[in-house]
Amino acid sequence: TNPNTNMPYHILQPDNLSDWYGVPYNKLVLGELQEGCIARVLVSVQDPGWEKVYVTITKIKDGTAWGTVMDTYRLEDNEPKNGSTISFRLTSILEIPFEWQPKSVQKNIEKFLREK
């Protein structure tokens, strides 16, 4: 259980930040994210289990983001539930799928991809 929210999950800190294909991003890309962007976070759902969950960002304030959990690639109906809102630090994002972002955001974040 997340000690800060009494939720049956908590957000884990990733080792790397990449796009959908595994191409690394410079972490400065996090400053370009905005409402409507899609990101993936690593969620601990049961000890010792975890799941990578896609979210649509709905709000960003002071390095914290809130997002709606998407059902993309989810095989189980674990916590957090599809359609629920979760909060996480921007530094907890492990994936920003480039092609899934609004076109205006793609223009701003492409320069942060290290191998493009």
Backbone hydrogen bonds, N-H to C=O, Kabsch-Sander energy under -0.5 kcal/mol:
donor,donor_aa,acceptor,acceptor_aa,energy
2,N,7,M,-4.1
5,T,2,N,-0.9
6,N,2,N,-2.6
10,H,44,S,-1.4
12,L,42,L,-3.2
18,S,94,L,-1.8
19,D,23,V,-2.1
22,G,19,D,-1.8
25,Y,17,L,-2.4
26,N,112,F,-2.4
29,V,26,N,-2.2
30,L,27,K,-1.7
31,G,28,L,-1.4
32,E,29,V,-2.2
33,L,30,L,-0.9
36,G,57,I,-3.2
37,C,34,Q,-2.0
39,A,55,V,-2.2
40,R,95,E,-2.3
41,V,53,V,-2.6
42,L,12,L,-0.5
42,L,92,S,-0.6
43,V,41,V,-0.6
43,V,51,E,-3.4
44,S,10,H,-3.3
45,V,43,V,-0.7
46,Q,49,G,-0.6
49,G,46,Q,-2.9
51,E,43,V,-2.5
53,V,41,V,-3.0
53,V,51,E,-0.6
55,V,39,A,-2.9
56,T,68,T,-2.2
57,I,37,C,-3.1
57,I,55,V,-0.6
58,T,66,W,-3.2
59,K,66,W,-1.5
61,K,64,T,-3.0
64,T,61,K,-2.0
65,A,88,F,-3.5
66,W,59,K,-2.5
67,G,86,I,-2.5
68,T,56,T,-2.4
69,V,67,G,-0.5
69,V,84,S,-2.9
70,M,54,Y,-2.9
74,R,71,D,-1.7
78,N,76,E,-0.9
83,G,69,V,-2.8
84,S,81,K,-2.1
86,I,67,G,-2.6
88,F,65,A,-2.4
90,L,63,G,-2.6
92,S,89,R,-2.3
93,I,90,L,-1.8
94,L,40,R,-2.7
95,E,40,R,-1.3
96,I,18,S,-2.4
98,F,96,I,-0.7
100,W,97,P,-1.3
101,Q,98,F,-1.6
105,V,102,P,-0.8
106,Q,102,P,-2.3
107,K,103,K,-1.8
108,N,104,S,-0.8
109,I,105,V,-2.2
110,E,106,Q,-1.7
112,F,109,I,-2.0
113,L,110,E,-1.6
114,R,24,P,-2.8
116,K,113,L,-0.5
